[in-house]
């Protein structure tokens, strides 16, 4: 195929999807553009990266992606991609160890906790947790503050008795319980809650204290976004595709004594002990996701760890909510101010038609992934660790201009 000088080329989505054919590539070259495999984004200048507000899979640091790109064909000079090497090789042992050390350092995980890498998504944990921790003679307490907490109850109920000790459903999942408000059941094996709800945009700003009752927390959408005290939890789990890297792996941080709690005979792949005894490899792990998770921990350390990234996250959230609050109701926040998420900013405009127009014009201006969850509608802007502060600054300018034109 002949070379062509670099020129900016604007592509519509249909043309981009189909541009892989020789005919389409020739058409693009004739227009002064480049072959499809060199196009970085759709609808704006090639080679630029847009601002991705997707709730997950979500944006990742450009520096981390560049590192992965450099090693894609030959990880650590092996002559093989990380997706090609044996998970039983010494090289992957080193990659796995690096990822575990990265999580331990970032969270300051105590020695009596194990860090496990499990497949099946965080949703598998909704049932795997009660399989391993819920005695048939007891129940489990659940705090429900949004979409994912409700799904956790639905799945856990297939395994045993579940008590919903708090539900924010009556107030439209716009709030979280006040500290000390929840009363726990006497016969509960543990209490489960979701620290940040991506759909509804609410977040706990404190660590739940349940006394002697083990606390299990779904931190899928805010893990590593701020410092936490791991010892306040019996088990923490998080899907990787928000703050830890790509989808395909779940991090479980579990106190060692819980590994022997399983009250029933289970298939090996559904026990935490099997993962602990086999260094997270009772079967073939997702080598690519674990590799990228290790790189993400390197990037986080360069940002000053959880202490450093929390400062940036709070500034991003401050700018977003300030723009909402100053709009005189044109933008209406979904969450109560005391429960607003630092990770997922949810709001709506005066009409569904304006919501749709906002999303459409946002796309044209390089802001992607703004459409709210199908269960809530409205707008959702996810600003996880890797989302740049500059992107938020530009976005609030866009919000002000959209309000000026449509308010």
C-alpha positions in Angstrom: 0.0 0.0 0.0 1.5 3.4 -0.9 2.5 5.8 1.8 0.7 9.1 2.2 1.6 12.3 3.9 0.0 12.7 7.3 -3.2 14.8 7.3 -6.1 15.2 9.7 -9.0 13.0 8.6 -12.5 13.2 10.2 -14.2 9.8 10.1 -17.8 8.9 10.9 -18.4 5.8 12.9 -19.8 3.6 10.1 -16.8 4.4 7.9 -14.4 3.6 10.7 -16.0 0.2 11.5 -15.7 -0.8 7.9 -12.4 0.7 7.0 -10.6 -2.6 7.3 -11.2 -3.5 3.7 -8.6 -2.7 1.1 -11.1 -0.5 -0.8 -11.8 1.6 2.2 -8.2 1.9 3.1 -7.5 3.1 -0.4 -10.3 5.7 -0.1 -8.8 6.9 3.1 -5.3 7.2 1.6 -6.6 9.0 -1.3 -8.1 11.6 1.1 -4.7 12.1 2.5 -5.2 10.0 5.6 -3.6 6.8 6.9 -4.6 3.1 7.0 -7.2 2.1 9.6 -4.7 0.5 11.9 -3.1 3.8 12.5 -6.3 5.7 13.5 -6.5 6.3 17.2 -10.0 7.7 17.6 -13.2 8.4 15.8 -14.7 11.8 14.9 -11.7 14.0 15.8 -8.0 14.3 15.0 -6.2 11.0 14.5 -3.5 10.1 17.1 -5.3 12.2 19.8 -7.0 10.6 22.8 -10.4 11.6 23.8 -11.7 12.0 27.4 -13.3 8.8 28.3 -16.0 9.1 31.1 -17.0 5.4 30.8 -18.0 3.7 34.0 -16.0 0.6 33.2 -14.0 -0.6 31.4 -12.6 2.8 32.0 -9.8 5.1 31.0 -6.2 4.0 31.8 -3.1 6.1 32.1 -1.5 6.9 28.7 2.0 6.3 30.3 0.9 2.8 31.3 -0.5 2.0 27.9 2.6 3.2 26.2 4.7 0.9 28.5 2.4 -2.1 27.6 2.6 -1.2 24.0 6.4 -1.2 24.1 6.4 -4.7 25.7 3.5 -6.1 23.8 5.5 -8.3 21.4 8.3 -9.1 23.8 7.6 -8.7 27.5 10.8 -8.1 29.4 12.9 -9.1 26.4 11.4 -12.7 26.3 10.5 -12.6 22.6 6.9 -13.4 23.6 3.9 -11.4 24.4 2.6 -11.7 28.0 -0.4 -13.3 26.5 1.8 -16.1 25.0 4.0 -17.0 27.9 3.2 -20.0 30.1 1.5 -19.1 33.4 3.8 -21.8 34.9 7.0 -20.0 33.7 9.5 -18.2 35.9 8.7 -15.0 34.0 5.0 -15.1 34.8 5.8 -15.9 38.4 7.7 -12.6 38.5 4.8 -10.7 36.9 2.3 -12.2 39.3 4.6 -11.4 42.3 5.0 -7.8 41.0 1.2 -7.4 40.8 0.7 -8.7 44.3 3.5 -6.6 45.8 2.0 -3.6 44.0 -1.4 -4.2 45.7 0.1 -4.8 49.1 2.2 -1.7 48.9 -0.6 0.6 47.7 -3.1 -0.7 50.2 -0.6 -1.3 53.0 -1.9 -4.9 53.3 -1.0 -6.5 56.6 0.9 -9.9 56.6 -2.2 -11.8 57.9 -4.1 -11.0 54.7 -3.8 -12.8 51.4 -4.1 -11.1 48.0 -5.8 -13.2 45.4 -6.5 -12.7 41.7 -9.7 -14.4 40.6 -11.7 -14.5 37.4 -15.5 -14.3 37.0 -15.9 -10.6 37.6 -17.0 -8.9 40.9 -20.5 -10.3 40.3 -19.2 -13.8 40.9 -18.2 -12.6 44.3 -21.8 -11.9 45.1 -22.3 -15.7 45.4 -18.8 -16.8 46.1 -18.7 -14.8 49.4 -21.8 -16.5 50.9 -20.6 -19.9 49.6 -17.4 -19.5 51.6 -18.5 -17.4 54.6 -22.2 -17.9 55.3 -23.0 -20.7 57.7 -26.3 -22.5 57.0 -27.4 -21.8 60.6 -26.7 -18.0 60.3 -27.6 -15.2 58.0 -25.7 -12.4 56.3 -26.4 -8.7 56.7 -26.4 -6.5 53.6 -26.4 -2.7 53.3 -28.0 -1.7 50.0 -27.2 1.8 48.7 -27.6 1.2 44.9 -27.8 -1.0 41.9 -24.8 -3.2 42.7 -25.7 -3.7 46.3 -29.2 -4.8 45.3 -27.7 -7.3 42.8 -25.4 -8.7 45.6 -28.5 -9.4 47.7 -30.2 -11.1 44.8 -27.3 -13.5 44.2 -26.4 -14.1 47.8 -30.1 -15.1 48.5 -29.5 -18.1 46.3 -27.0 -19.4 48.8 -28.5 -18.6 52.2 -30.6 -16.2 54.4 -29.9 -12.5 53.8 -31.0 -9.6 56.0 -31.2 -6.2 54.3 -30.4 -4.0 57.4 -30.4 -0.8 55.4 -31.8 0.1 51.9 -31.7 3.4 50.2 -34.3 2.4 47.7 -37.0 4.6 49.3 -35.0 7.7 48.7 -34.0 6.7 45.1 -30.6 5.5 46.2 -29.4 9.0 46.6 -27.9 8.6 50.1 -25.9 6.3 52.3 -26.5 5.6 56.0 -25.0 7.9 58.6 -22.1 6.5 60.6 -23.5 4.4 63.5 -27.1 4.3 62.0 -27.2 0.7 60.9 -28.2 -2.0 63.5 -26.8 -5.5 62.7 -28.4 -8.9 63.2 -27.3 -11.1 66.2 -26.9 -14.2 64.1 -25.1 -12.6 61.1 -21.9 -14.3 59.8 -20.8 -11.0 58.2 -22.1 -7.7 56.8 -21.6 -6.7 53.2 -21.7 -3.3 51.6 -20.6 -1.4 48.5 -18.3 1.5 49.2 -19.2 3.3 46.0 -22.2 2.9 43.7 -21.3 3.6 40.1 -24.9 3.8 38.8 -26.3 6.0 41.5 -23.2 8.0 42.2 -23.2 7.6 46.0 -20.2 6.8 48.2 -19.4 6.1 51.8 -17.0 8.7 53.2 -16.1 6.4 56.1 -15.2 2.8 56.8 -18.1 0.8 58.2 -17.7 -0.2 61.8 -19.6 -3.4 62.7 -17.8 -4.2 65.9 -16.9 -7.9 66.0 -18.9 -8.7 62.9 -16.7 -9.3 59.9 -17.1 -6.6 57.3 -17.0 -7.5 53.6 -16.8 -4.6 51.1 -17.2 -4.3 47.3 -14.7 -1.7 46.4 -14.8 -2.3 42.7 -15.2 1.4 41.8 -13.1 3.2 44.4 -10.3 0.9 45.4 -6.9 2.7 45.5 -8.7 6.1 45.1 -7.9 7.0 48.7 -6.1 5.5 51.7 -8.0 2.9 53.7 -7.2 0.8 56.8 -7.4 -2.8 55.5 -7.6 -4.2 59.0 -11.1 -2.7 59.3 -12.3 -5.3 56.8 -12.4 -9.1 56.7 -12.6 -9.2 52.9 -12.3 -6.6 50.2 -12.9 -7.3 46.6 -12.8 -5.2 43.4 -13.2 -5.8 39.7 -10.1 -4.4 38.0 -11.8 -2.4 35.1 -12.1 0.9 36.9 -9.0 1.7 39.0 -6.8 -1.4 38.6 -6.5 -1.9 34.8 -8.6 -3.9 32.2 -11.5 -6.2 32.8 -10.9 -9.9 33.4 -9.5 -10.1 36.9 -10.8 -9.5 40.4 -8.6 -8.6 43.4 -9.6 -10.2 46.6 -7.9 -9.2 49.9 -9.0 -11.7 52.6 -8.0 -12.2 56.2 -6.2 -15.5 56.5 -8.5 -17.0 59.1 -11.5 -16.8 56.7 -9.8 -19.2 54.3 -11.0 -22.1 56.4 -14.5 -20.8 57.0 -16.2 -22.5 54.1 -19.3 -24.2 55.7 -20.1 -26.5 52.9 -18.4 -28.7 50.3 -17.7 -26.6 47.3 -16.1 -27.1 43.9 -12.4 -26.2 44.2 -12.6 -23.2 41.8 -15.2 -21.6 44.1 -13.1 -21.6 47.3 -10.8 -18.9 48.4 -8.5 -21.5 49.9 -7.8 -23.0 46.5 -6.6 -19.7 45.2 -4.6 -19.0 48.3 -3.0 -22.5 48.2 -2.1 -22.2 44.5 -0.8 -18.6 44.3 -4.0 -17.5 42.5 -3.5 -20.2 39.9 -5.8 -23.2 40.5 -6.5 -22.7 36.8 -5.0 -20.6 34.1 -5.2 -16.9 35.1 -5.7 -13.9 33.0 -2.0 -13.2 32.4 -2.6 -10.0 30.4 -4.9 -8.3 33.1 -2.5 -9.2 35.9 0.5 -7.8 34.0 -1.4 -4.5 33.4 -2.5 -4.4 37.0 1.2 -4.5 38.0 1.9 -1.6 35.7 -1.1 0.3 37.1 0.4 0.0 40.6 3.7 1.4 39.3 1.8 4.4 37.9 -0.1 4.9 41.1 3.2 5.0 43.1 4.4 7.7 40.7 1.4 9.8 41.6 2.2 9.6 45.3 0.2 6.5 46.1 -3.3 6.6 47.4 -2.5 9.8 49.4 -1.4 11.6 46.3 -4.2 10.4 44.0 -6.9 11.2 46.6 -5.9 14.9 46.4 -6.3 14.9 42.6 -9.6 13.0 42.9 -11.0 15.4 45.3 -10.1 18.4 43.1 -11.7 16.7 40.1 -14.9 16.1 42.0 -14.9 19.6 43.5 -14.8 21.1 40.0 -17.6 18.8 38.7 -20.0 19.4 41.7 -19.3 23.1 41.7 -20.4 23.3 38.1 -23.6 21.5 38.9 -24.4 23.6 42.0 -23.8 26.9 40.2 -26.1 26.1 37.4 -29.3 27.2 39.2 -30.9 23.9 38.6 -30.1 23.4 35.0 -27.9 20.5 36.1 -29.5 18.6 38.9 -27.3 16.2 40.9 -28.7 12.7 41.7 -26.9 12.1 45.0 -27.4 14.1 48.2 -24.4 16.3 48.9 -23.3 14.3 51.9 -23.1 11.1 49.9 -21.7 12.4 46.6 -19.2 10.0 44.9 -15.7 11.1 44.0 -15.6 8.6 41.2 -19.0 8.8 39.5 -20.7 12.1 39.1 -24.4 11.6 38.3 -26.8 14.4 37.2 -29.6 15.2 34.8 -30.8 18.1 32.7 -34.3 19.6 32.7 -35.6 17.1 30.0 -34.6 13.7 28.6 -34.2 15.4 25.3 -31.6 17.8 26.7 -29.9 14.8 28.3 -29.6 13.2 24.9 -28.4 16.4 23.3 -25.8 16.9 26.0 -24.4 13.4 25.4 -24.4 13.9 21.6 -22.6 17.3 21.7 -20.2 15.9 24.3 -19.2 13.2 21.9 -18.6 15.8 19.2 -16.3 17.7 21.6 -14.2 14.7 22.6 -16.1 13.6 25.7 -17.2 10.0 25.6 -19.2 7.7 27.8 -21.5 10.3 29.4 -24.9 8.5 29.0 -26.3 7.5 32.4 -27.1 3.9 33.2 -30.1 2.4 31.5 -31.9 2.1 34.9 -31.5 5.7 35.8 -31.1 7.7 32.7 -29.5 11.2 32.9 -25.7 11.8 32.7 -22.9 9.9 34.4 -19.3 11.2 34.3 -16.9 8.6 35.8 -13.6 10.2 36.9 -11.6 7.4 38.2 -7.9 7.7 39.2 -6.6 7.7 35.6 -9.0 10.4 34.4 -6.9 13.6 34.0 -7.6 16.8 35.8 -7.2 18.7 32.6 -10.1 16.7 31.1 -12.4 17.7 34.0 -11.4 21.4 33.6 -12.3 21.3 29.9 -15.5 19.4 30.6 -16.8 22.0 33.1 -16.1 24.6 30.4 -18.2 22.6 28.0 -21.0 22.3 30.7 -21.0 26.1 31.1 -21.2 26.7 27.3 -24.0 24.1 26.9 -26.0 25.7 29.7 -25.5 29.2 28.1 -26.8 27.9 24.8 -29.7 25.7 26.1 -30.6 27.1 29.5 
